[in-house]
Amino acid sequence: MITSITTIGKYVEVNYSTGSNHIVNPSGAQGVGNLRFNTNTQTMEVYDGNMWRPLNVNNPRLGLTPYAEELLDWAEKKMREELELKALAENNPAIKDLMDTIMQKQEQLEMVKILIKKEVTV
């Protein structure tokens, strides 16, 4: 199926099977071998020089790298933790006070970082 592909970033990976001789050209120009996803038909297509032809979508798969998935899982976990703390703070003054203190300390930390960076560059 796809015998060559170049990814632009480190967070996308393409898995493919070999079989036919379609070669994907990742450049932006419309040329023979270019690949696209047709949102109308929900299929991958390759340009044969005259028209876009559907690919066997059972073979190529596009997904995130394990590292990208790990990052997104971590971000989701942190977001849920923050939402849980905000909900608890609405009904618990002690948690609200602690969260306010944390916010103040984070602001102070940011100010100190800025001042230190300015001292280093002067």
TIMI-2910 file (N, C-alpha, C, CB; in pm, 1 decimal, decimal comma, always signed):
<rs>
+----------+----------+----------+----------+----------+----------+----------+----------+----------+----------+----------+----------+------+
!      n_x !      n_y !      n_z !     ca_x !     ca_y !     ca_z !      c_x !      c_y !      c_z !     cb_x !     cb_y !     cb_z ! resn !
+----------+----------+----------+----------+----------+----------+----------+----------+----------+----------+----------+----------+------+
!    +84,8 !   -119,0 !     +0,0 !     +0,0 !     +0,0 !     +0,0 !    +88,5 !   +124,2 !     +0,0 !    -96,0 !     +0,4 !   +122,7 !  Met !
!   +111,7 !   +185,7 !   +112,1 !   +196,9 !   +303,9 !   +120,7 !   +339,0 !   +254,6 !   +144,1 !   +149,9 !   +402,3 !   +235,2 !  Ile !
!   +432,4 !   +295,3 !    +60,5 !   +570,2 !   +249,6 !    +77,6 !   +662,0 !   +357,7 !   +130,5 !   +623,8 !   +198,5 !    -52,5 !  Thr !
!   +614,4 !   +482,1 !   +136,5 !   +699,0 !   +588,9 !   +188,5 !   +611,3 !   +701,2 !   +239,5 !   +796,8 !   +640,6 !    +80,7 !  Ser !
!   +645,2 !   +754,5 !   +355,8 !   +574,5 !   +872,4 !   +407,8 !   +667,6 !   +944,3 !   +504,1 !   +439,8 !   +832,5 !   +478,9 !  Ile !
!   +659,1 !  +1074,8 !   +505,2 !   +738,1 !  +1156,6 !   +595,8 !   +642,6 !  +1231,2 !   +687,4 !   +830,3 !  +1255,4 !   +517,9 !  Thr !
!   +662,1 !  +1219,3 !   +818,5 !   +579,5 !  +1294,2 !   +911,3 !   +646,5 !  +1426,9 !   +940,4 !   +555,4 !  +1214,6 !  +1041,5 !  Thr !
!   +565,6 !  +1527,3 !   +971,1 !   +616,8 !  +1661,2 !   +995,5 !   +654,8 !  +1678,0 !  +1142,2 !   +513,3 !  +1766,5 !   +954,8 !  Ile !
!   +577,6 !  +1622,4 !  +1232,6 !   +604,7 !  +1639,3 !  +1374,6 !   +635,6 !  +1507,3 !  +1441,3 !   +487,6 !  +1705,3 !  +1443,1 !  Gly !
!   +671,1 !  +1513,5 !  +1567,6 !   +708,7 !  +1392,8 !  +1639,5 !   +590,1 !  +1324,6 !  +1706,8 !   +812,9 !  +1425,4 !  +1742,4 !  Lys !
!   +469,9 !  +1378,4 !  +1690,9 !   +355,0 !  +1324,3 !  +1761,7 !   +258,5 !  +1246,2 !  +1674,4 !   +282,2 !  +1434,1 !  +1827,2 !  Tyr !
!   +291,2 !  +1225,6 !  +1547,5 !   +204,5 !  +1149,9 !  +1457,5 !   +282,8 !  +1032,5 !  +1403,8 !   +150,9 !  +1238,6 !  +1341,7 !  Val !
!   +218,4 !   +918,6 !  +1399,0 !   +284,9 !   +805,2 !  +1338,0 !   +189,9 !   +740,7 !  +1238,8 !   +331,6 !   +703,5 !  +1444,8 !  Glu !
!   +245,5 !   +686,6 !  +1132,5 !   +167,3 !   +621,0 !  +1028,8 !   +209,8 !   +475,3 !  +1023,0 !   +185,8 !   +690,9 !   +890,4 !  Val !
!   +112,8 !   +388,1 !  +1034,9 !   +137,6 !   +245,0 !  +1019,1 !    +80,2 !   +203,9 !   +885,2 !    +74,7 !   +161,3 !  +1136,3 !  Asn !
!   +148,6 !   +118,2 !   +815,4 !   +102,7 !    +80,7 !   +682,3 !   +144,5 !    -62,2 !   +651,5 !   +158,2 !   +177,3 !   +576,1 !  Tyr !
!    +78,7 !   -115,3 !   +551,1 !   +119,3 !   -246,5 !   +502,3 !   +179,9 !   -228,3 !   +365,0 !     -0,5 !   -346,1 !   +498,1 !  Ser !
!   +265,0 !   -320,2 !   +326,3 !   +319,7 !   -314,4 !   +191,9 !   +237,0 !   -404,9 !   +103,4 !   +469,3 !   -355,2 !   +189,6 !  Thr !
!   +233,8 !   -377,7 !    -22,0 !   +152,7 !   -458,0 !   -112,1 !   +159,8 !   -402,2 !   -251,6 !     +8,2 !   -464,1 !    -64,8 !  Gly !
!    +87,7 !   -294,6 !   -276,9 !    +94,2 !   -234,0 !   -409,3 !   +207,5 !   -133,6 !   -413,2 !    -39,4 !   -166,7 !   -446,1 !  Ser !
!   +224,6 !    -68,6 !   -524,3 !   +338,1 !    +21,6 !   -541,8 !   +300,9 !   +168,9 !   -528,7 !   +400,9 !     -1,9 !   -675,7 !  Asn !
!   +193,3 !   +201,0 !   -457,2 !   +159,7 !   +342,3 !   -438,8 !   +265,1 !   +408,1 !   -351,6 !    +18,8 !   +358,7 !   -375,9 !  His !
!   +318,8 !   +517,1 !   -396,7 !   +416,9 !   +592,2 !   -318,7 !   +354,6 !   +726,3 !   -283,5 !   +551,8 !   +610,8 !   -397,4 !  Ile !
!   +353,0 !   +757,8 !   -157,4 !   +292,2 !   +882,0 !   -111,7 !   +395,8 !   +991,9 !   -116,4 !   +234,5 !   +867,2 !    +30,7 !  Val !
!   +360,6 !  +1101,5 !   -179,6 !   +445,8 !  +1219,3 !   -185,5 !   +392,8 !  +1318,7 !    -82,5 !   +448,6 !  +1281,9 !   -330,2 !  Asn !
!   +464,7 !  +1343,4 !    +28,9 !   +411,7 !  +1429,9 !   +133,6 !   +420,4 !  +1578,8 !   +102,2 !   +483,6 !  +1403,0 !   +260,4 !  Pro !
!   +473,1 !  +1617,7 !    -13,8 !   +482,7 !  +1760,2 !    -44,9 !   +344,1 !  +1818,7 !    -69,2 !   +572,6 !  +1783,1 !   -167,6 !  Ser !
!   +332,7 !  +1950,2 !    -59,7 !   +203,5 !  +2015,9 !    -73,9 !   +152,0 !  +2024,6 !   -216,0 !   +211,7 !  +2151,3 !    -18,2 !  Gly !
!   +238,6 !  +2011,4 !   -315,2 !   +196,2 !  +2025,7 !   -454,0 !   +112,0 !  +1906,2 !   -496,6 !   +317,8 !  +2040,8 !   -546,4 !  Ala !
!    +10,6 !  +1932,5 !   -580,0 !    -74,0 !  +1823,7 !   -628,3 !     +1,0 !  +1749,1 !   -737,1 !   -210,7 !  +1876,9 !   -681,1 !  Gln !
!    +51,7 !  +1632,5 !   -703,6 !   +126,2 !  +1553,3 !   -798,2 !    +94,6 !  +1407,1 !   -780,2 !   +274,6 !  +1577,8 !   -783,5 !  Gly !
!   +140,7 !  +1329,5 !   -872,4 !   +116,4 !  +1185,9 !   -867,7 !   +167,8 !  +1130,3 !   -735,1 !   +184,1 !  +1114,3 !   -987,4 !  Val !
!    +83,4 !  +1055,4 !   -669,1 !   +121,5 !   +993,7 !   -542,5 !    +82,6 !  +1073,1 !   -419,3 !   +267,0 !   +971,8 !   -540,9 !  Gly !
!    +35,8 !  +1196,5 !   -436,5 !     -5,2 !  +1273,8 !   -319,0 !   -124,4 !  +1206,8 !   -252,0 !    -40,1 !  +1419,5 !   -358,1 !  Asn !
!   -129,8 !  +1220,0 !   -122,4 !   -232,0 !  +1156,9 !    -41,5 !   -316,9 !  +1263,5 !    +25,2 !   -169,4 !  +1063,5 !    +63,1 !  Leu !
!   -447,3 !  +1237,0 !    +37,3 !   -536,0 !  +1329,2 !   +109,2 !   -647,2 !  +1250,2 !   +174,9 !   -594,6 !  +1437,0 !    +13,9 !  Arg !
!   -713,6 !  +1313,8 !   +271,0 !   -831,3 !  +1254,9 !   +333,3 !   -952,6 !  +1330,5 !   +281,5 !   -822,8 !  +1260,1 !   +490,3 !  Phe !
!  -1045,6 !  +1261,3 !   +219,0 !  -1167,2 !  +1321,2 !   +164,1 !  -1272,9 !  +1320,1 !   +273,6 !  -1217,0 !  +1244,4 !    +36,2 !  Asn !
!  -1308,0 !  +1439,5 !   +324,1 !  -1404,7 !  +1447,3 !   +433,8 !  -1546,3 !  +1415,5 !   +387,8 !  -1401,3 !  +1585,3 !   +496,6 !  Thr !
!  -1574,9 !  +1429,2 !   +259,0 !  -1708,6 !  +1396,5 !   +208,8 !  -1733,5 !  +1245,5 !   +209,4 !  -1726,7 !  +1451,8 !    +67,2 !  Asn !
!  -1633,7 !  +1169,7 !   +166,7 !  -1649,0 !  +1024,0 !   +160,2 !  -1586,1 !   +953,1 !   +278,1 !  -1588,9 !   +971,4 !    +33,0 !  Thr !
!  -1513,1 !  +1028,7 !   +362,6 !  -1444,2 !   +973,4 !   +479,4 !  -1345,4 !   +863,4 !   +439,2 !  -1546,3 !   +918,1 !   +579,8 !  Gln !
!  -1271,0 !   +888,1 !   +329,7 !  -1173,0 !   +790,9 !   +282,0 !  -1041,7 !   +860,1 !   +248,8 !  -1226,4 !   +715,9 !   +159,0 !  Thr !
!   -934,2 !   +781,3 !   +251,6 !   -804,9 !   +829,1 !   +206,3 !   -801,3 !   +815,1 !    +54,7 !   -687,5 !   +750,7 !   +274,1 !  Met !
!   -737,8 !   +912,2 !    -12,2 !   -729,2 !   +909,0 !   -157,6 !   -586,9 !   +940,9 !   -201,5 !   -829,2 !  +1008,3 !   -220,8 !  Glu !
!   -549,1 !   +888,8 !   -317,7 !   -419,5 !   +916,3 !   -376,5 !   -443,2 !   +974,3 !   -515,9 !   -330,5 !   +787,2 !   -382,1 !  Val !
!   -359,6 !  +1073,5 !   -552,2 !   -372,3 !  +1137,8 !   -683,2 !   -290,1 !  +1059,5 !   -784,8 !   -326,0 !  +1287,0 !   -677,6 !  Tyr !
!   -355,3 !  +1015,3 !   -893,9 !   -287,3 !   +933,6 !   -994,2 !   -236,7 !  +1013,8 !  -1113,7 !   -379,7 !   +826,0 !  -1042,4 !  Asp !
!   -245,2 !  +1145,1 !  -1107,0 !   -203,8 !  +1231,1 !  -1217,5 !   -322,3 !  +1289,9 !  -1290,9 !   -117,4 !  +1154,1 !  -1314,0 !  Gly !
!   -436,4 !  +1222,9 !  -1282,2 !   -558,6 !  +1271,0 !  -1346,6 !   -671,2 !  +1295,4 !  -1247,5 !   -604,0 !  +1172,3 !  -1451,0 !  Asn !
!   -681,9 !  +1211,2 !  -1148,7 !   -791,7 !  +1224,5 !  -1052,6 !   -752,7 !  +1161,2 !   -919,2 !   -921,0 !  +1159,2 !  -1107,6 !  Met !
!   -831,1 !  +1194,4 !   -816,1 !   -810,6 !  +1136,5 !   -684,3 !   -880,5 !  +1002,2 !   -679,9 !   -862,7 !  +1230,5 !   -572,2 !  Trp !
!   -807,1 !   +898,3 !   -639,1 !   -862,0 !   +762,7 !   -633,3 !   -860,8 !   +714,8 !   -487,9 !   -780,6 !   +665,0 !   -725,0 !  Arg !
!   -970,4 !   +650,3 !   -445,5 !   -975,2 !   +602,4 !   -306,4 !   -874,1 !   +490,8 !   -281,6 !  -1116,3 !   +552,7 !   -272,2 !  Pro !
!   -817,5 !   +493,4 !   -161,7 !   -725,5 !   +388,0 !   -119,2 !   -803,4 !   +286,0 !    -37,3 !   -606,2 !   +446,4 !    -36,7 !  Leu !
!   -749,3 !   +168,9 !    -26,8 !   -806,0 !    +68,1 !    +61,4 !   -781,2 !   +116,3 !   +204,3 !   -742,9 !    -75,0 !    +35,7 !  Asn !
!   -883,9 !   +165,9 !   +271,0 !   -867,2 !   +226,6 !   +402,8 !   -848,3 !   +124,5 !   +513,7 !   -985,7 !   +312,6 !   +434,4 !  Val !
!   -849,4 !     -3,1 !   +478,9 !   -825,5 !   -104,3 !   +581,6 !   -678,0 !   -114,6 !   +617,4 !   -876,7 !   -239,4 !   +535,0 !  Asn !
!   -588,9 !    -64,9 !   +531,1 !   -446,3 !    -79,4 !   +556,4 !   -382,6 !    +40,2 !   +623,9 !   -376,4 !   -105,6 !   +429,5 !  Asn !
!   -385,9 !   +161,1 !   +565,3 !   -315,9 !   +270,7 !   +632,7 !   -390,3 !   +315,3 !   +758,2 !   -298,6 !   +389,3 !   +537,4 !  Pro !
!   -313,4 !   +340,8 !   +863,8 !   -369,4 !   +391,8 !   +987,9 !   -283,0 !   +507,5 !  +1035,1 !   -378,2 !   +280,5 !  +1096,2 !  Arg !
!   -347,0 !   +612,0 !  +1077,8 !   -277,9 !   +730,6 !  +1125,2 !   -314,9 !   +750,4 !  +1271,0 !   -314,0 !   +856,3 !  +1039,7 !  Leu !
!   -216,7 !   +773,8 !  +1355,6 !   -245,8 !   +792,4 !  +1496,3 !   -135,8 !   +869,7 !  +1566,2 !   -265,9 !   +659,2 !  +1563,6 !  Gly !
!   -156,8 !   +890,3 !  +1694,2 !    -58,0 !   +960,2 !  +1775,9 !    +48,0 !   +862,8 !  +1824,4 !   -125,3 !  +1030,1 !  +1895,2 !  Leu !
!   +166,5 !   +913,8 !  +1846,8 !   +272,3 !   +831,1 !  +1903,6 !   +237,0 !   +799,6 !  +2049,3 !   +411,2 !   +902,7 !  +1893,5 !  Thr !
!   +294,8 !   +694,9 !  +2104,9 !   +269,9 !   +664,7 !  +2246,3 !   +305,1 !   +782,3 !  +2337,9 !   +349,8 !   +541,6 !  +2288,0 !  Pro !
!   +411,1 !   +855,8 !  +2305,0 !   +449,2 !   +971,2 !  +2387,3 !   +341,2 !  +1079,7 !  +2383,6 !   +583,7 !  +1029,1 !  +2339,3 !  Tyr !
!   +285,3 !  +1105,3 !  +2265,5 !   +178,5 !  +1205,4 !  +2254,7 !    +55,5 !  +1160,8 !  +2332,3 !   +141,8 !  +1230,4 !  +2107,1 !  Ala !
!    +23,6 !  +1032,7 !  +2323,9 !    -90,4 !   +981,2 !  +2400,3 !    -65,4 !   +996,0 !  +2549,8 !   -117,3 !   +833,5 !  +2365,2 !  Glu !
!    +58,3 !   +968,6 !  +2592,9 !    +93,9 !   +983,1 !  +2734,0 !    +78,8 !  +1128,7 !  +2779,2 !   +238,2 !   +934,4 !  +2758,3 !  Glu !
!   +122,9 !  +1221,8 !  +2694,6 !   +107,9 !  +1364,1 !  +2727,4 !    -38,6 !  +1404,2 !  +2740,1 !   +175,7 !  +1450,2 !  +2621,3 !  Leu !
!   -119,6 !  +1358,4 !  +2648,2 !   -261,9 !  +1391,3 !  +2653,6 !   -329,1 !  +1327,1 !  +2774,9 !   -331,7 !  +1346,3 !  +2525,0 !  Leu !
!   -291,5 !  +1203,8 !  +2807,6 !   -346,2 !  +1139,1 !  +2926,9 !   -308,3 !  +1216,7 !  +3052,5 !   -296,3 !   +994,1 !  +2937,2 !  Asp !
!   -182,2 !  +1262,0 !  +3057,8 !   -136,8 !  +1340,1 !  +3173,1 !   -215,3 !  +1471,5 !  +3183,8 !    +14,9 !  +1369,1 !  +3162,2 !  Trp !
!   -232,9 !  +1539,6 !  +3071,6 !   -306,4 !  +1666,1 !  +3071,9 !   -451,8 !  +1645,3 !  +3114,4 !   -301,0 !  +1731,2 !  +2933,1 !  Ala !
!   -512,2 !  +1537,0 !  +3067,8 !   -650,5 !  +1507,2 !  +3106,0 !   -660,1 !  +1480,8 !  +3256,3 !   -703,5 !  +1385,5 !  +3026,9 !  Glu !
!   -562,8 !  +1406,1 !  +3309,8 !   -561,3 !  +1377,5 !  +3453,6 !   -549,0 !  +1506,7 !  +3533,9 !   -445,5 !  +1281,7 !  +3488,6 !  Lys !
!   -456,8 !  +1595,1 !  +3492,2 !   -438,4 !  +1722,4 !  +3563,0 !   -564,3 !  +1808,6 !  +3555,0 !   -318,6 !  +1799,2 !  +3504,9 !  Lys !
!   -628,5 !  +1809,4 !  +3440,3 !   -751,1 !  +1888,1 !  +3423,5 !   -860,0 !  +1836,8 !  +3517,9 !   -800,0 !  +1882,3 !  +3276,4 !  Met !
!   -874,6 !  +1705,3 !  +3526,3 !   -976,0 !  +1648,3 !  +3616,9 !   -944,9 !  +1680,0 !  +3761,9 !   -985,5 !  +1496,7 !  +3598,4 !  Arg !
!   -816,4 !  +1673,5 !  +3798,9 !   -777,0 !  +1707,3 !  +3935,8 !   -812,1 !  +1851,9 !  +3967,8 !   -626,5 !  +1683,7 !  +3956,0 !  Glu !
!   -783,5 !  +1942,9 !  +3874,5 !   -814,9 !  +2084,6 !  +3896,5 !   -965,3 !  +2106,7 !  +3908,8 !   -758,7 !  +2170,2 !  +3782,2 !  Glu !
!  -1043,5 !  +2040,9 !  +3823,7 !  -1189,0 !  +2054,6 !  +3830,7 !  -1242,8 !  +2001,2 !  +3963,2 !  -1255,4 !  +1981,0 !  +3713,5 !  Leu !
!  -1186,5 !  +1890,5 !  +4010,2 !  -1229,5 !  +1833,8 !  +4138,0 !  -1197,4 !  +1929,0 !  +4253,2 !  -1162,2 !  +1697,3 !  +4161,6 !  Glu !
!  -1076,5 !  +1988,4 !  +4250,4 !  -1040,9 !  +2084,0 !  +4355,5 !  -1130,8 !  +2207,2 !  +4352,4 !   -895,0 !  +2126,1 !  +4341,3 !  Leu !
!  -1161,0 !  +2257,3 !  +4233,9 !  -1249,9 !  +2373,2 !  +4223,4 !  -1388,1 !  +2341,4 !  +4278,8 !  -1261,2 !  +2419,0 !  +4077,7 !  Lys !
!  -1437,4 !  +2222,7 !  +4249,4 !  -1568,8 !  +2183,0 !  +4301,6 !  -1565,3 !  +2170,6 !  +4453,6 !  -1613,9 !  +2049,6 !  +4238,8 !  Ala !
!  -1458,6 !  +2112,7 !  +4508,3 !  -1445,9 !  +2100,5 !  +4653,4 !  -1432,5 !  +2237,5 !  +4719,6 !  -1325,5 !  +2013,0 !  +4688,9 !  Leu !
!  -1362,9 !  +2329,5 !  +4653,7 !  -1341,0 !  +2463,3 !  +4710,4 !  -1470,4 !  +2542,8 !  +4721,3 !  -1240,9 !  +2540,5 !  +4625,8 !  Ala !
!  -1567,4 !  +2511,7 !  +4636,6 !  -1695,0 !  +2584,4 !  +4641,9 !  -1768,1 !  +2561,0 !  +4773,6 !  -1784,4 !  +2542,8 !  +4525,3 !  Glu !
!  -1749,1 !  +2443,0 !  +4833,2 !  -1822,2 !  +2408,1 !  +4955,4 !  -1733,3 !  +2394,2 !  +5078,3 !  -1896,6 !  +2280,1 !  +4934,2 !  Asn !
!  -1602,5 !  +2413,0 !  +5061,1 !  -1511,7 !  +2393,3 !  +5172,5 !  -1416,6 !  +2512,0 !  +5182,0 !  -1433,5 !  +2261,2 !  +5156,9 !  Asn !
!  -1437,3 !  +2598,6 !  +5283,6 !  -1353,7 !  +2718,2 !  +5297,4 !  -1204,8 !  +2687,4 !  +5315,6 !  -1402,0 !  +2799,7 !  +5414,3 !  Pro !
!  -1171,5 !  +2578,2 !  +5381,9 !  -1030,9 !  +2545,6 !  +5403,7 !   -962,6 !  +2515,8 !  +5270,5 !  -1017,0 !  +2425,2 !  +5499,5 !  Ala !
!  -1028,0 !  +2440,7 !  +5183,7 !   -970,7 !  +2410,4 !  +5052,5 !   -962,7 !  +2537,0 !  +4968,6 !  -1054,1 !  +2303,0 !  +4979,7 !  Ile !
!  -1065,6 !  +2622,7 !  +4976,9 !  -1062,3 !  +2748,4 !  +4901,3 !   -944,5 !  +2834,8 !  +4944,6 !  -1194,0 !  +2825,9 !  +4919,5 !  Lys !
!   -921,6 !  +2845,1 !  +5076,3 !   -808,3 !  +2924,0 !  +5126,1 !   -675,4 !  +2866,7 !  +5077,0 !   -809,9 !  +2928,8 !  +5279,9 !  Asp !
!   -661,7 !  +2734,8 !  +5081,4 !   -538,4 !  +2671,9 !  +5033,9 !   -518,2 !  +2695,4 !  +4883,9 !   -540,7 !  +2521,3 !  +5063,7 !  Leu !
!   -624,7 !  +2686,3 !  +4806,8 !   -612,3 !  +2710,1 !  +4662,9 !   -575,4 !  +2855,4 !  +4634,0 !   -743,1 !  +2673,9 !  +4591,5 !  Met !
!   -632,8 !  +2948,4 !  +4711,3 !   -596,2 !  +3089,6 !  +4695,6 !   -448,8 !  +3110,8 !  +4727,8 !   -683,6 !  +3178,7 !  +4786,0 !  Asp !
!   -401,3 !  +3045,3 !  +4832,4 !   -259,5 !  +3056,1 !  +4869,6 !   -170,5 !  +2999,0 !  +4759,8 !   -232,6 !  +2983,0 !  +5002,9 !  Thr !
!   -210,0 !  +2885,6 !  +4703,6 !   -132,9 !  +2826,2 !  +4594,4 !   -126,3 !  +2922,6 !  +4475,6 !   -195,2 !  +2691,1 !  +4550,9 !  Ile !
!   -238,1 !  +2983,8 !  +4440,9 !   -240,1 !  +3079,1 !  +4328,7 !   -146,5 !  +3196,6 !  +4356,7 !   -384,3 !  +3130,5 !  +4303,2 !  Met !
!   -149,9 !  +3249,1 !  +4478,5 !    -62,0 !  +3360,7 !  +4513,9 !    +84,6 !  +3319,7 !  +4503,3 !    -93,0 !  +3410,6 !  +4656,1 !  Gln !
!   +116,9 !  +3201,2 !  +4552,0 !   +255,4 !  +3154,2 !  +4546,5 !   +300,1 !  +3131,1 !  +4402,4 !   +271,2 !  +3025,2 !  +4627,6 !  Lys !
!   +210,2 !  +3082,0 !  +4318,2 !   +245,3 !  +3063,6 !  +4177,0 !   +271,9 !  +3198,4 !  +4109,5 !   +132,7 !  +2988,4 !  +4102,9 !  Gln !
!   +191,8 !  +3299,1 !  +4142,2 !   +214,4 !  +3433,7 !  +4088,6 !   +348,4 !  +3488,7 !  +4136,6 !    +99,9 !  +3528,5 !  +4130,0 !  Glu !
!   +379,5 !  +3469,0 !  +4264,3 !   +508,3 !  +3514,4 !  +4318,0 !   +623,8 !  +3443,0 !  +4248,6 !   +515,1 !  +3490,5 !  +4470,0 !  Gln !
!   +608,4 !  +3314,1 !  +4227,6 !   +711,8 !  +3236,6 !  +4159,5 !   +735,2 !  +3289,6 !  +4018,3 !   +673,0 !  +3088,0 !  +4154,5 !  Leu !
!   +630,4 !  +3320,8 !  +3948,1 !   +643,7 !  +3375,8 !  +3812,0 !   +715,7 !  +3510,6 !  +3814,7 !   +504,6 !  +3391,4 !  +3746,0 !  Glu !
!   +683,4 !  +3594,0 !  +3911,9 !   +750,3 !  +3724,7 !  +3923,4 !   +899,7 !  +3706,4 !  +3949,8 !   +686,3 !  +3809,2 !  +4036,6 !  Met !
!   +934,7 !  +3614,7 !  +4039,9 !  +1075,1 !  +3589,4 !  +4071,5 !  +1148,3 !  +3536,2 !  +3947,8 !  +1087,3 !  +3489,2 !  +4189,0 !  Val !
!  +1086,0 !  +3447,6 !  +3873,9 !  +1147,2 !  +3395,6 !  +3751,3 !  +1175,2 !  +3508,1 !  +3652,5 !  +1056,5 !  +3289,9 !  +3686,5 !  Lys !
!  +1079,1 !  +3598,7 !  +3638,1 !  +1098,9 !  +3712,2 !  +3545,5 !  +1214,1 !  +3799,7 !  +3592,5 !   +969,6 !  +3797,0 !  +3533,6 !  Ile !
!  +1218,8 !  +3828,9 !  +3721,7 !  +1327,0 !  +3912,5 !  +3775,5 !  +1462,5 !  +3845,3 !  +3759,5 !  +1302,0 !  +3943,6 !  +3923,2 !  Leu !
!  +1469,4 !  +3715,8 !  +3782,3 !  +1595,9 !  +3644,2 !  +3767,7 !  +1640,6 !  +3646,0 !  +3622,5 !  +1582,9 !  +3499,2 !  +3817,9 !  Ile !
!  +1549,2 !  +3626,6 !  +3529,9 !  +1584,5 !  +3630,1 !  +3386,8 !  +1635,0 !  +3767,7 !  +3346,8 !  +1463,2 !  +3591,6 !  +3299,8 !  Lys !
!  +1574,8 !  +3873,7 !  +3402,5 !  +1619,9 !  +4009,0 !  +3371,0 !  +1759,7 !  +4033,6 !  +3426,2 !  +1521,9 !  +4112,9 !  +3427,0 !  Lys !
!  +1789,2 !  +3979,8 !  +3545,5 !  +1922,6 !  +3996,2 !  +3603,7 !  +2028,7 !  +3925,2 !  +3520,4 !  +1924,9 !  +3943,3 !  +3747,1 !  Glu !
!  +1993,6 !  +3810,2 !  +3468,9 !  +2089,0 !  +3731,4 !  +3390,1 !  +2120,2 !  +3801,6 !  +3258,2 !  +2033,4 !  +3589,7 !  +3363,1 !  Val !
!  +2021,7 !  +3867,0 !  +3197,2 !  +2042,9 !  +3931,9 !  +3068,0 !  +2106,6 !  +4069,9 !  +3080,2 !  +1912,0 !  +3943,6 !  +2995,1 !  Thr !
!  +2110,1 !  +4126,9 !  +3200,5 !  +2165,2 !  +4261,9 !  +3217,1 !  +2315,0 !  +4256,8 !  +3229,1 !  +2105,5 !  +4330,8 !  +3339,5 !  Val !
+----------+----------+----------+----------+----------+----------+----------+----------+----------+----------+----------+----------+------+
</rs>
